[in-house]
Structures are given as structure tokens and as C-alpha cells.
Amino acid sequence: MILDGNLDASVQAAARALQRGELLGLPTETVYGLAADSDNDAAVAQIFAAKGRPANHPLIVHVADSAAITRYAKEVPVFAQQLIDAFWPGPLTLILPRLPHAARASTGGQDSVGLRCPSHPVARAVLAACQRLEPPVWGVSAPSANKFGRVSPTTARHVADEFGDALLVLDGGACEVGIESTIVDCTRGVPVLLRPGAVTRDDIERACGLRPLSKEELPAHTPRASGTLLAHYAPNAKVRLMDARQLQSALDILGSEGRHIAVYHRSPLRSTAQGITLRAMPAQALDAARELFGTLRDFDEIGARLIWIETPPDTADWEGVRDRLQRAAAAG
């Protein structure tokens, strides 16, 4: 059921549902999350069951403010605090050493925990309302509200289509960022980028004075983290990434028959194919990220069997979009 009426009443209903151990479709600025009380192991287990997600694949804990960190993390390195000061609330998740009692079901058996403070006003209102309950809910685990490995949802309707009317979903409008948060591992003395997103490598370096390493540069003891499997974010159709020249060559070979093929491109293209779907990708990375998952879902809805996508530029601002597309292509 989608709650889209009186916001205050909807927020209170959502907070009480979380307190009762129920699941909630929660809007954030990145994507919609499938939320549960992080400290309720039975509730968190429902997330894994509903998504079909492996139990050792950790979840991110969403908190109302930086003060809540002390309930989950046993230490915060100086550079991590600098990132918190620069980007919270916002689309940045930090992996920190976990307190032994905290969020055990959400961390996949690891001694670290991923923490994020979202900036979406509805998410922030729900988290604040949760803290005022008796007993309070201090943190909310919320992976993307979709079946495991599939395209993430960026509207309330996407969530309802995925899980049906039995799930309570707060309608917070379309997500502003559109791809999941940047994840930075802060457990090894230096920042290590585990998942790119709207907060870029350049942003991180400017905030803390340290250029984040890639996980391939420091592979030993890399924590498992959300959305880092090789194949992920996949539509029903098979995705293929090509550069502009390869894409035009494929269209030339295709000839006049283009049914069941969708093309998402940045460069101008020529095609005489009948029934093909062509959609231009925005020129700016942030705009492309905002519409990416919705576009993939649209292609599924029109019955595309093949999705040809022009590979985005190999620059820091496009890294998050490129990462999601490479994982979607790997799933095919």
C-alpha cells in the first residue's frame, strides 16, 4: 500500500510499522529502500527473505544524524569524520568497525558496519520519528527495494510493482540522485572506494586530503558491501555496452528489423530499423544517474529483449553510472 496523503500521519504510521518489526518501502535521495529496524534480527531477516538476498551480503544502516554513530561504530578515523562533516546527510556510506552488539543481522557476520545518513526529507522525518518512539528505533537497515540483483527502484510505484500492495510504501517522489550511495571503507587506515556513486573520488579527496584507493589496490581483508557483486542491477533484457563506433556498426548491420531492441546512446546515431527504441542519454553524469534505473525499467516494460548502451566516459563524474551499467551487462 502506498502512503501518499498526509505526510505527518504517514511518517508516524511508517515509524510505528518499523517499531513493530514490519518492512517499509522508504524513499531516499539515492533509491527507494526496503527498510527494517536494524536492531531487530527477525525484522532484518524478512528483508533477506523478501529480496531473495544471500544472508552474508551485508545491509547499510541508515541513521538520523551523526550522533547515532556511537550506537553502531566503535571508532571513527579522522578522515572518516571529515567525510561525515562534508557529505552527511547525503549519498555516502562509510564502513566502520562495528560494536559487538550492534546490527548483527545486517552485517553478514562481519565486524564492520556500513552507516549512512540520508538527505531525503521523508527518510529523515521517518528516522527522527523512530528515535522518538518508546522503545526507540535507532537505525534502519534499507537495501534497495527490489528483488536481489535486479534494477533498483526510484519511485514508489516501482516498489509496489516489485512487492505488491501488502508492503507499506511511503511515496517521496522520484529519487533525486537515482543510483545507490558511494561506499567508502574506513577500516584500514586509508579510504578505500568499494562502490562509486554521486560522491566521487575527487570529492572524497577534497574533503579529507586523501585520494581513495580502489579495492583492487588493497584487496586483503576487503569488507563485503552492498551492490559490489560482479553481476547486479540487471533488467530482464540482456544489456550490452558498446562505444559509439561499435554501436553505429551494430545498427548498420541490423538493417531494417529492430523489434525488441532498445538503444541508450550519447552520440548521434543513424538507424533505418523499424520498431527499434532509441533514447538519448543525458550529457551530464548526474542527470544520467537520476534517470538510469527508470530507463532500464521502461525498456523492460516495452518488451525489449536486447538493450544496447553506449559506454559512458571514463571519468570520475561518470564512474557511478559506468559501474552500474557494467554490472547490469555482466548479469546477461
ABEGO torsion letter per residue (X at the ends): XBBABBAAAAAAAAAAAAAAGBBBBBBBABBBBBBBBAABAAAAAAAAAAAGBBAABBBBBBBABAAAAAAABABBBAAAAAAAAAAOBEBBBBBBBBBAABGAAAAGGBABBBBBBBABAAAAAAAAAAAABOBBBABBBBBBBBBBGBBBBABAAAAAAAAEAABBBBBAEBBAAGBBBBBBBAAAGBBBBABBBABBAAAAAAAAGBBBBBAAABABGBBBBBGABABBGBBABBBBBBBAAAAAAAAAAAEABABGBBBBBABBBBBABBGBBBBBBBABAAAAAAAAAAAAAAAAAAGBABBBBBBBBBBAAAAAAAAAAAAAAAAX
